[in-house]
Amino acid sequence: MKCPFCGAPDSQVIDSRVSDAGDSIRRRRRCATCQKRFTTYETADIRMPQVVKQNGRREEFSGEKVRESFMRALHKRPVSMELVEGAIDRIRQHLLALGDREVPSLRVGEMVMEELRRMDKVAYVRFASVYRSFQDPDDFREVIRDL
């Protein structure tokens, strides 16, 4: 680690401590040249995968877009925001666990549908009707029969 005071390339770790949350490490260092002390923090650099749209365009994963999808499907339904936030967190964790740099938007949509299926059947049917572009009542009957 380069010294922020004199720019020397060598420093020595004097003390290391894990944060209370357990998600970072605080290190006290001493410059080998000027002997001044400074603190550094080490955290994991975790990035969500890029979402690949059906037209091939790529964009950053947006928890806000997923939240909006949930809210549209759950409009006037008796589901708490805690359940919605929990579902969004599970989707995020699942995407991170995949370890892929890119994920098709269809996969994200399927995850949303699965969460809605567990949460509220009416919202699930609403989302599925738009997501799968239902054309006639038979499409609705098929999804309801699967429930």
N, C-alpha and C positions, 0 to 999 in steps of 0.2 A: 504494500500500500504506500503510495507516494505521500510524503509529508505535506500538509496544507500550508505550513509556515515557510519551510526552506526549499521544498520541492525534491528533497532527497528520496531516492527510490526505496530505501530500506527503513522498515519500522518493526518494532517488536511488540507482540501482544502481551500486555501486562495482566489483564483480567478479562474474562468472558462470562456473560450472564444471559440466561434465557429470559425473555420478557414474561410478564405475568400471563399474557394470553397464550404464550408458547409458540408464537408465529414469527418471532425474530430473535436475533442474538445481538446483544450490545457488547462491543469490544473496546476496551481502553488500550491505547497504543502509545508507544514512546518512540520518537524519531531517533535513529541510530546516530545521526549527525548533530542535530541541534539540541537533542534531549527534551524537546517540548512534547507535551502529552496532548492527545486528541482522542475523540470517540468516533467509532464507526458503527453502523448498524447493518446487519445482514438479514435479508428476507428472501423468501422464495419468489422467483419471477415466473408466475403462472399466467399463461394467456389462454383465453377462450379460443376455440377453433373458429375459423372463418366459415360463414354460412354461404354455401353455393346455391344461388337461386336457379330456378328451372331454365332461365334464359342464359345461364352461364356466368352471370355477374356475381361477384363476391363482395361480401360486406361483413363487418364485425358483428358478432353475436350481440343482440340487444335484449337485455332483460325487460326493458320498457316495452318493446314490441310484443314480447311474449305476454306481459302483464295486460296490455291492451286487448290481446286476443282472448285472454281469460275473461276480462271484464265485459267484452261484447257478448260472449257466450253466456255469461252468468248474469246478464242484465235482469234485474228484478227477481233474482233467485236467492233463496236463503242460505248463502254461503259466506262465511266470514273471510276477511282479508288475511287472517292468519293462515287459513287453509290454502289460499291462493299463493301467498308468499312461500309457504312450505313446498308447494308444488313447483314453483319457479326454482327454488333452491335445489330440489331433487333433479330437475332438468339440468341445471348448471353442473351439479356434481356428476351426473351421468355423462355429460359431454366431456368434462375434464377427465373422467375415468377412461373414456374411449382412447384418449391419448392422440387423437388424430388432429392434424393441422387444419383440415377442412371437413365439413359435414354438410350433406345435402339438406336443403330447406325442408324437403319431404320428411326427413328423419326427425327434425325438430317438430314439425306438425304432428307426426305420429305420437311423439312423446306428450305433446299437449293433449291430444285426443285421449291417450291412456290415462292421464291425470284427471281429465274431465269425466271419463267413464267411472272412475272411482269416487269422484266428488259429487257429481250431480248428473243424473241420466238425461234430463231435459237439456241441460247445457251441452252435454256430449252430442246429442242429436242436432242441436242448433249448429255447433261448430262443424260437425261432420257434413251437414247439408251444404255449407259454404265451401269447406275445404275440399270436399270430393265432388263439388259442382253437381248436386242432384238435379235431375231433369224432370222427373215425374214422381208421383206418389209411391210407385213401386220401390224406388230407391229408399224412401223413408221406411217402408214396411220391412225391407231387408235389414236395415240397421237396427230397427226396433226388435225384430225377430232374433238378431244376434245378441241383444242385451239379455 
